[in-house]
Amino acid sequence: MSFNQKFPETSSSMVWKPELYKIQLEAPTPKPLLRTRDPQSTPHFYGHEYHGLMGHQEVEKLLANSCDGTYLIRKSPKAEDYYTLSVRFNNKTKHYKVYHKPGKGHYLQETSKSYDTIDDLVADGLVNFYMALHAAPIIQGMMQQTKHCYNNSPYMTLNRRKLRALSNDIRNSMKEKVSAEAISEKVAFEADVLPVVYEKSHKFKIHTFKGLNWCEFCANFLWGFTAQGVKCEDCGFMAHNKCSELVPAKCVPDLKRIRGVFGTDLTTLVTAHVCTIPFVIRRCVEEVECRGMLQEGIYRVSGFADEIEALKLALDRDGEKTDMSEMAYGNINVIAGTLKLYLRLLPVPLITYRSYPAFMRSARIVDLLEQIQMMKEAVKELPPAHYNCLKFMAEHLKRVASHYAVNKMNEHNLATVFAPTLIATPQHMTNLSEEIFMLSALITHCQAIFI
């Protein structure tokens, strides 16, 4: 029976598949060959499996009639900084250079997996040997099949409702504040600029899983005993290394995994909180517009650093419930400073690294109408969360600038303050005159740019 016959690409087949687990259970287990005589000296990190100085031919004779999984550690002639692991598998003896480093453990190469004991290293190696020998057709078929079946994967099955809801939120957010006359134009704009498709990349990291675990993409067993696959830090998604390369960028973060709001990726935060604008930005802007629009030097004058840090900690701890009233923070510059700090700590700036060149090209256009059109094209390159927040901030700063006669902060002054915060400028850059000019134009013409 072929792999495709055994596992047809249907939704009914996307249940946890035990075949690879069953094969792993059949793998040989480590059987250390204990020495019969003590060597001159034994490294403290080895036990009786260490046989001292021993050549290749002597090892072959010693292991020739041993069962699979039998192993020993020896010191090869001429070896200086390593020992040799000799292990029996498939009626052959395999030899590997093995190293030990305090705090790291036992490993075969500096960049490879590390193990607490040599027995753990051998056990993991035997599983991989056995899987390569007996499960190769399944693994090969699995890799070919998963290229085209993520819509029927366990992950998509479990998260389809959430993903549909998130896509609908993106669509609805783009319809807010749009006049009835502009709806048809807006729909066309959405289809072209911000398709109703939720996208958020996973943050995969190599992970050692305890107990029995399956890949949430292909539904096959995560074989081995250490570093069996990867796990997303934001949503907990588990997958084989190869499967993770095929997983669509549709991470649905788990709020329990997010520690605070400052320094958290913007897309992750709005997804986890099921919102369009992070509450930190929204709450700070509400306070500034309520009691800071006529404050001279708003956003330019710094608040007290200790009060800003206190508010940051409160927002991370208490979230939406944080008291930001005048009674709690009488100095509005503390609120303004906290907003700037939040934006400055974003891992990916509001105007992203990818979209930065397009924004800067638009700033060099002399003709105003052409410049606005270029900026319209530039905002198309922003992820939805960044698009919504940049629009929100630009419109807010435009309202702040409308009180320039009192607060002395026009579009250019505000752009000077926010350029290092909102734009993904290289760290070594000191002259931000072009960035300031671009951001000033963005604020000035935000209503025409963010239709």
Backbone torsions as a table, in degrees:
resi	resn	phi	psi	omega
1	MET	NA	130.6	-179.2
2	SER	-76.0	165.6	179.3
3	PHE	-61.6	-44.7	-177.6
4	ASN	-67.1	-30.4	176.1
5	GLN	-71.7	-35.2	-178.8
6	LYS	-75.8	-35.4	-178.8
7	PHE	-127.2	76.2	-179.5
8	PRO	-65.0	151.6	-178.5
9	GLU	-81.4	75.3	175.9
10	THR	-131.6	159.6	-178.9
11	SER	-61.9	-29.9	-179.3
12	SER	-69.7	-20.2	-179.9
13	SER	-84.5	-12.5	-175.2
14	MET	-85.3	54.7	172.0
15	VAL	-112.8	165.2	-177.8
16	TRP	-57.1	129.1	-175.5
17	LYS	-102.2	123.1	-173.6
18	PRO	-88.7	-4.2	-170.6
19	GLU	-57.5	-48.0	-177.9
20	LEU	-67.0	-33.6	177.2
21	TYR	-64.5	-43.4	179.4
22	LYS	-62.1	-39.5	180.0
23	ILE	-66.6	-40.2	178.7
24	GLN	-61.0	-37.9	-179.6
25	LEU	-62.4	-23.8	-179.3
26	GLU	-85.6	-8.9	-177.2
27	ALA	-64.9	146.7	178.4
28	PRO	-65.8	154.4	179.9
29	THR	-105.8	157.5	-178.3
30	PRO	-64.6	136.8	177.3
31	LYS	-134.9	91.8	-177.9
32	PRO	-63.5	133.2	174.8
33	LEU	-88.1	109.7	-174.0
34	LEU	-81.0	142.1	-177.6
35	ARG	-71.1	152.8	178.6
36	THR	-102.4	-12.3	177.4
37	ARG	-136.7	148.2	-179.1
38	ASP	-80.6	131.8	175.3
39	PRO	-73.9	171.3	-179.0
40	GLN	-58.7	-39.6	178.3
41	SER	-150.4	144.6	-179.8
42	THR	-122.0	126.2	176.0
43	PRO	-57.8	142.9	-174.3
44	HIS	-66.0	-19.0	-177.7
45	PHE	-90.8	3.8	174.4
46	TYR	-120.1	159.1	177.7
47	GLY	-114.1	-140.1	-176.4
48	HIS	-74.5	-3.5	173.8
49	GLU	-76.8	-9.2	179.2
50	TYR	-87.1	125.0	-174.5
51	HIS	-108.3	6.3	178.4
52	GLY	76.7	-155.0	-178.5
53	LEU	-70.9	125.2	-176.6
54	MET	-155.2	135.2	-179.5
55	GLY	-87.1	171.1	-175.3
56	HIS	-61.7	-47.0	-175.8
57	GLN	-66.8	-37.3	178.9
58	GLU	-64.5	-38.2	178.6
59	VAL	-65.3	-44.5	-179.2
60	GLU	-57.6	-42.4	178.8
61	LYS	-66.7	-38.6	-176.3
62	LEU	-68.2	-36.5	-176.2
63	LEU	-99.9	-1.0	-171.3
64	ALA	-54.3	-41.5	-176.0
65	ASN	-104.6	15.9	-177.7
66	SER	-83.6	156.3	177.9
67	CYS	-81.0	162.5	179.7
68	ASP	-58.1	137.5	-179.9
69	GLY	101.6	-12.5	178.4
70	THR	-71.4	135.4	-178.0
71	TYR	-147.4	164.6	173.1
72	LEU	-150.7	162.5	175.2
73	ILE	-113.8	138.9	-178.9
74	ARG	-144.4	170.6	173.4
75	LYS	-107.5	114.8	-179.0
76	SER	-75.3	145.3	173.9
77	PRO	-56.9	138.4	179.4
78	LYS	74.9	-3.6	177.8
79	ALA	-72.4	138.8	-178.3
80	GLU	-113.5	-60.4	-172.0
81	ASP	-106.4	13.9	-179.2
82	TYR	-144.9	165.8	172.7
83	TYR	-114.2	174.9	-178.0
84	THR	-121.4	129.3	174.0
85	LEU	-98.2	123.4	175.8
86	SER	-114.9	122.5	-175.0
87	VAL	-134.3	142.7	-177.7
88	ARG	-94.8	128.3	175.6
89	PHE	-153.2	136.3	177.4
90	ASN	53.6	42.4	177.8
91	ASN	63.4	23.7	177.0
92	LYS	-135.0	154.4	176.9
93	THR	-102.6	125.4	179.2
94	LYS	-107.0	143.3	-177.2
95	HIS	-123.1	135.3	-177.8
96	TYR	-138.5	140.8	170.7
97	LYS	-72.8	130.2	-178.7
98	VAL	-126.8	141.1	-175.7
99	TYR	-123.3	161.9	174.3
100	HIS	-140.2	136.7	177.9
101	LYS	-137.6	130.7	178.7
102	PRO	-56.3	132.4	-179.5
103	GLY	88.2	-22.7	178.6
104	LYS	-103.2	-40.5	-179.4
105	GLY	99.5	-152.0	-177.9
106	HIS	-94.5	138.8	-179.9
107	TYR	-156.6	159.8	-179.8
108	LEU	-92.8	-34.5	176.6
109	GLN	-140.5	157.2	-177.2
110	GLU	-57.6	-35.0	-176.2
111	THR	-93.8	1.1	-175.9
112	SER	-91.7	-179.5	178.2
113	LYS	-61.9	153.5	174.9
114	SER	-121.0	155.3	-172.3
115	TYR	-135.6	148.0	179.4
116	ASP	-69.6	-37.3	-179.4
117	THR	-130.5	159.4	177.5
118	ILE	-68.3	-27.9	177.3
119	ASP	-64.6	-39.5	177.5
120	ASP	-64.3	-40.0	179.0
121	LEU	-61.3	-46.9	-178.8
122	VAL	-65.7	-42.1	-179.3
123	ALA	-59.9	-44.5	179.8
124	ASP	-66.7	-39.7	178.7
125	GLY	-64.4	-40.6	179.6
126	LEU	-63.5	-38.8	177.3
127	VAL	-62.1	-45.2	-179.4
128	ASN	-66.3	-38.9	174.9
129	PHE	-58.5	-47.9	-174.5
130	TYR	-67.6	-40.0	179.4
131	MET	-65.2	-41.9	179.2
132	ALA	-62.6	-33.5	-177.7
133	LEU	-81.0	-41.2	-170.6
134	HIS	-108.9	-16.3	-176.4
135	ALA	-115.5	7.4	-176.5
136	ALA	-54.7	-45.3	179.9
137	PRO	-61.8	-37.8	179.9
138	ILE	-67.8	-44.9	-178.4
139	ILE	-65.0	-42.4	178.5
140	GLN	-62.9	-45.8	177.6
141	GLY	-64.0	-36.6	178.2
142	MET	-60.8	-44.2	-179.9
143	MET	-65.9	-38.5	179.1
144	GLN	-69.8	-39.3	-176.0
145	GLN	-71.3	-41.4	-174.0
146	THR	-69.4	-12.8	178.2
147	LYS	-63.3	-24.3	-172.3
148	HIS	-126.6	13.5	-172.0
149	CYS	-127.4	21.6	-176.0
150	TYR	-66.8	-23.3	177.7
151	ASN	-65.0	-24.9	178.6
152	ASN	-104.2	8.9	-178.3
153	SER	-71.5	157.7	177.4
154	PRO	-55.7	-38.1	-179.5
155	TYR	-61.1	-48.0	-179.2
156	MET	-68.0	-34.6	178.4
157	THR	-62.7	-43.2	-177.5
158	LEU	-74.7	-29.4	-172.7
159	ASN	-110.9	3.7	-175.9
160	ARG	-57.3	-42.2	-179.0
161	ARG	-64.2	-43.1	178.6
162	LYS	-63.2	-43.5	-178.6
163	LEU	-64.3	-38.9	177.9
164	ARG	-64.8	-41.0	179.5
165	ALA	-64.9	-41.5	179.2
166	LEU	-64.4	-40.7	177.6
167	SER	-62.9	-40.5	178.1
168	ASN	-65.0	-36.4	177.6
169	ASP	-62.9	-41.6	178.8
170	ILE	-62.5	-44.6	-179.8
171	ARG	-62.6	-45.8	-177.3
172	ASN	-66.5	-36.3	-179.3
173	SER	-64.4	-30.4	179.7
174	MET	-76.5	-14.8	-179.7
175	LYS	-92.9	-10.7	-178.6
176	GLU	-65.6	141.6	175.9
177	LYS	62.0	22.8	177.8
178	VAL	-101.8	128.3	-178.1
179	SER	-69.5	159.9	-178.7
180	ALA	-61.4	-33.6	-178.4
181	GLU	-68.5	-25.7	-174.7
182	ALA	-98.1	1.7	-174.1
183	ILE	-60.7	-47.6	-177.6
184	SER	-62.2	-39.4	178.7
185	GLU	-67.4	-37.7	-179.2
186	LYS	-66.4	-40.9	178.9
187	VAL	-59.2	-43.5	178.3
188	ALA	-64.0	-39.0	179.0
189	PHE	-62.8	-44.3	178.8
190	GLU	-59.2	-44.5	-176.9
191	ALA	-62.4	-31.9	-175.6
192	ASP	-91.0	-39.2	-171.7
193	VAL	-97.3	-53.9	-176.3
194	LEU	-124.1	76.8	-178.7
195	PRO	-56.0	150.2	-177.5
196	VAL	-76.8	64.8	179.1
197	VAL	-135.1	122.7	-180.0
198	TYR	-78.9	131.1	178.3
199	GLU	-135.0	128.8	175.5
200	LYS	-154.9	117.7	-177.4
201	SER	-69.1	146.0	175.2
202	HIS	-77.7	153.7	174.8
203	LYS	-107.6	79.5	-175.3
204	PHE	-78.9	135.6	173.8
205	LYS	-134.2	143.6	176.4
206	ILE	-56.2	135.5	-173.5
207	HIS	-140.3	143.5	171.9
208	THR	-99.7	116.7	-176.3
209	PHE	-93.6	138.6	176.9
210	LYS	-96.5	138.1	179.1
211	GLY	77.8	-161.9	-177.4
212	LEU	-89.5	125.8	179.7
213	ASN	-138.4	148.6	-179.7
214	TRP	-121.6	151.2	176.3
215	CYS	-67.7	126.1	-178.3
216	GLU	-79.8	3.0	177.4
217	PHE	-102.0	-51.8	-176.7
218	CYS	-103.8	-8.4	177.6
219	ALA	73.1	9.8	178.3
220	ASN	-94.3	157.0	-175.5
221	PHE	-62.2	139.6	173.2
222	LEU	-86.7	94.8	-171.4
223	TRP	-80.9	162.8	-178.8
224	GLY	101.7	177.2	-177.2
225	PHE	-115.2	-13.2	179.9
226	THR	-149.5	145.8	179.9
227	ALA	46.4	48.1	-174.9
228	GLN	-70.2	-21.8	-177.2
229	GLY	-171.5	-151.4	-178.7
230	VAL	-125.3	159.5	178.6
231	LYS	-137.9	135.8	179.2
232	CYS	-77.8	128.7	-178.6
233	GLU	-69.9	-22.2	-176.2
234	ASP	-90.8	-37.5	-174.8
235	CYS	-122.1	-9.7	179.1
236	GLY	83.3	8.1	-179.3
237	PHE	-60.0	131.2	-178.0
238	MET	-111.5	138.3	-178.1
239	ALA	-158.3	159.6	168.6
240	HIS	-64.6	156.7	176.9
241	ASN	-55.4	-48.7	-178.0
242	LYS	-66.4	-40.3	179.5
243	CYS	-63.4	-35.0	-177.6
244	SER	-62.5	-25.8	178.2
245	GLU	-70.8	-18.8	-177.4
246	LEU	-104.0	-8.4	-177.2
247	VAL	-67.4	130.4	179.8
248	PRO	-67.3	155.2	-179.9
249	ALA	-77.9	71.2	-178.5
250	LYS	-134.9	50.9	179.7
251	CYS	-69.8	131.1	176.4
252	VAL	-110.8	93.0	-173.8
253	PRO	-60.0	147.2	176.1
254	ASP	-97.1	121.7	-176.6
255	LEU	-55.5	-31.7	-178.3
256	LYS	-66.4	-21.4	-178.2
257	ARG	-89.1	-9.2	-176.7
258	ILE	-94.0	121.4	-179.1
259	ARG	-97.8	101.2	179.5
260	GLY	74.0	-174.0	-177.9
261	VAL	-119.4	-28.7	179.8
262	PHE	-73.9	130.0	-179.7
263	GLY	83.3	4.0	177.7
264	THR	-93.2	137.8	178.6
265	ASP	-51.3	135.4	-173.9
266	LEU	-61.0	-45.0	179.9
267	THR	-62.9	-40.5	177.9
268	THR	-60.8	-44.9	-175.2
269	LEU	-66.1	-48.2	-178.0
270	VAL	-67.3	-29.6	177.5
271	THR	-70.2	-47.2	-178.4
272	ALA	-64.7	-36.4	-178.7
273	HIS	-91.6	0.7	-179.8
274	VAL	48.7	63.2	-179.5
275	CYS	-145.9	171.2	177.4
276	THR	-97.7	-41.4	179.0
277	ILE	-116.7	127.2	178.5
278	PRO	-55.6	142.2	-175.6
279	PHE	-61.6	-27.5	179.0
280	VAL	-62.3	-48.2	179.1
281	ILE	-64.3	-47.7	-176.6
282	ARG	-61.7	-46.8	-177.2
283	ARG	-66.4	-42.1	179.4
284	CYS	-63.9	-44.2	179.4
285	VAL	-63.4	-41.5	178.6
286	GLU	-59.7	-42.5	179.8
287	GLU	-67.1	-43.0	179.6
288	VAL	-62.9	-44.1	-178.7
289	GLU	-71.3	-22.9	179.2
290	CYS	-79.5	-39.6	-173.2
291	ARG	-140.6	17.8	-179.0
292	GLY	-131.0	0.0	-175.6
293	MET	-65.6	-27.5	-179.3
294	LEU	-102.3	8.6	179.5
295	GLN	-78.8	119.7	-178.4
296	GLU	-63.2	129.5	178.6
297	GLY	76.9	21.9	179.4
298	ILE	-56.6	133.6	-176.0
299	TYR	77.2	-21.5	176.4
300	ARG	-89.4	-40.5	179.5
301	VAL	-77.8	129.6	-176.9
302	SER	-82.5	145.4	171.5
303	GLY	-85.5	173.6	179.2
304	PHE	-68.1	129.7	-174.5
305	ALA	-59.7	-38.7	-177.8
306	ASP	-68.2	-33.9	178.2
307	GLU	-72.6	-37.1	176.8
308	ILE	-63.6	-43.1	178.9
309	GLU	-64.3	-38.4	178.7
310	ALA	-64.3	-41.6	178.8
311	LEU	-68.0	-38.3	177.0
312	LYS	-59.0	-47.2	179.8
313	LEU	-63.4	-38.5	179.4
314	ALA	-65.4	-41.9	179.5
315	LEU	-66.2	-38.9	176.6
316	ASP	-66.0	-35.5	-175.2
317	ARG	-84.5	-48.2	-171.1
318	ASP	-102.0	-12.3	177.4
319	GLY	60.9	-134.4	-176.0
320	GLU	-59.4	-25.1	-175.9
321	LYS	-81.3	-2.5	-177.3
322	THR	-58.9	132.5	177.6
323	ASP	-80.1	111.4	179.8
324	MET	-116.2	18.9	-176.8
325	SER	-69.0	170.8	179.4
326	GLU	-63.8	-30.0	178.0
327	MET	-64.6	-37.9	-178.5
328	ALA	-82.1	-40.9	-178.7
329	TYR	-134.6	87.8	-176.4
330	GLY	-68.6	-27.5	-179.9
331	ASN	-86.8	108.5	-176.7
332	ILE	-63.9	-22.1	178.9
333	ASN	-67.4	-22.1	174.6
334	VAL	-68.5	-42.6	177.6
335	ILE	-63.7	-46.4	-179.8
336	ALA	-62.4	-40.5	179.5
337	GLY	-66.6	-35.1	178.2
338	THR	-67.2	-39.3	176.8
339	LEU	-61.9	-45.9	178.8
340	LYS	-62.9	-38.6	178.5
341	LEU	-63.6	-43.8	179.0
342	TYR	-58.5	-47.2	-178.9
343	LEU	-66.3	-35.2	-178.8
344	ARG	-70.0	-29.5	-176.8
345	LEU	-88.9	-0.3	177.4
346	LEU	-60.3	130.9	178.8
347	PRO	-58.5	-37.8	174.3
348	VAL	-117.3	117.4	-176.3
349	PRO	-57.8	162.1	-178.4
350	LEU	-57.2	-47.0	169.7
351	ILE	-90.8	104.8	-166.4
352	THR	-71.2	166.2	177.8
353	TYR	-59.5	-38.8	-177.7
354	ARG	-68.8	-38.2	-175.5
355	SER	-88.2	-13.6	-176.5
356	TYR	-51.7	-48.5	-179.0
357	PRO	-59.0	-39.1	-179.1
358	ALA	-64.9	-40.3	177.7
359	PHE	-64.6	-41.1	-177.7
360	MET	-70.3	-33.3	175.8
361	ARG	-63.5	-38.5	179.9
362	SER	-64.4	-32.4	-178.1
363	ALA	-68.4	-20.5	-177.2
364	ARG	-90.7	-1.7	178.7
365	ILE	-79.7	129.7	-176.9
366	VAL	-80.8	-44.2	-178.3
367	ASP	-69.1	126.5	-174.0
368	LEU	-62.6	-46.9	-178.4
369	LEU	-63.0	-39.8	178.6
370	GLU	-68.6	-36.1	178.2
371	GLN	-63.8	-44.2	178.8
372	ILE	-62.9	-40.6	178.7
373	GLN	-63.4	-40.0	178.2
374	MET	-65.1	-36.3	178.0
375	MET	-70.0	-33.7	173.9
376	LYS	-60.0	-40.8	178.3
377	GLU	-68.4	-36.1	-178.5
378	ALA	-65.5	-41.5	-178.1
379	VAL	-68.4	-18.8	177.2
380	LYS	-63.8	-25.0	-176.4
381	GLU	-83.6	-5.7	-179.5
382	LEU	-80.9	143.0	170.7
383	PRO	-61.8	155.1	-177.0
384	PRO	-51.8	-44.6	-178.4
385	ALA	-62.9	-40.0	179.2
386	HIS	-70.3	-40.0	177.8
387	TYR	-58.8	-51.0	-176.8
388	ASN	-62.4	-42.2	-177.8
389	CYS	-72.7	-37.3	177.5
390	LEU	-66.1	-40.7	176.2
391	LYS	-60.4	-45.9	-179.2
392	PHE	-61.4	-45.0	-178.4
393	MET	-69.6	-41.8	-179.6
394	ALA	-62.4	-43.6	178.9
395	GLU	-65.4	-37.9	176.7
396	HIS	-63.7	-48.4	-178.9
397	LEU	-65.0	-31.5	174.9
398	LYS	-62.9	-41.3	178.3
399	ARG	-68.1	-37.2	176.0
400	VAL	-61.5	-44.9	-178.3
401	ALA	-65.3	-24.6	179.9
402	SER	-66.8	-14.5	178.0
403	HIS	-104.6	27.0	-175.4
404	TYR	-55.7	-35.7	-177.7
405	ALA	-57.6	-28.8	-178.7
406	VAL	-102.9	-48.8	-174.1
407	ASN	-87.4	-6.9	175.9
408	LYS	61.4	26.0	179.9
409	MET	-123.6	96.8	175.9
410	ASN	-90.4	-175.5	-176.5
411	GLU	-58.5	-40.9	-178.4
412	HIS	-68.0	-40.7	179.0
413	ASN	-64.1	-42.7	178.6
414	LEU	-66.1	-39.0	178.0
415	ALA	-64.1	-36.4	178.0
416	THR	-62.7	-39.1	-179.9
417	VAL	-72.6	-41.2	-170.9
418	PHE	-92.9	-14.8	-177.1
419	ALA	-55.8	-48.1	179.9
420	PRO	-66.9	-17.5	-176.3
421	THR	-92.3	-39.6	-173.2
422	LEU	-93.5	-20.0	-170.5
423	ILE	-109.9	139.8	-179.3
424	ALA	-79.8	67.0	-179.1
425	THR	-84.5	145.5	175.6
426	PRO	-58.3	143.6	-174.1
427	GLN	-62.0	-31.3	-175.1
428	HIS	-79.2	-8.3	-177.3
429	MET	-74.8	131.2	176.7
430	THR	-112.9	-27.2	179.4
431	ASN	-95.1	105.8	-177.9
432	LEU	-107.7	27.5	-175.5
433	SER	-61.0	-40.4	179.0
434	GLU	-68.1	-41.4	179.2
435	GLU	-63.7	-40.4	179.2
436	ILE	-64.7	-43.2	178.7
437	PHE	-61.9	-42.7	-179.9
438	MET	-63.4	-47.7	-177.9
439	LEU	-66.2	-36.1	176.4
440	SER	-61.6	-42.6	177.5
441	ALA	-66.2	-37.4	179.2
442	LEU	-62.8	-43.5	178.8
443	ILE	-67.0	-45.7	-177.0
444	THR	-59.9	-42.0	-173.5
445	HIS	-110.4	26.2	-175.8
446	CYS	-58.4	-35.7	-178.8
447	GLN	-67.0	-30.0	177.8
448	ALA	-84.1	-28.6	-177.6
449	ILE	-80.2	-47.0	-179.6
450	PHE	-96.6	77.4	-176.7
451	ILE	-70.8	NA	NA
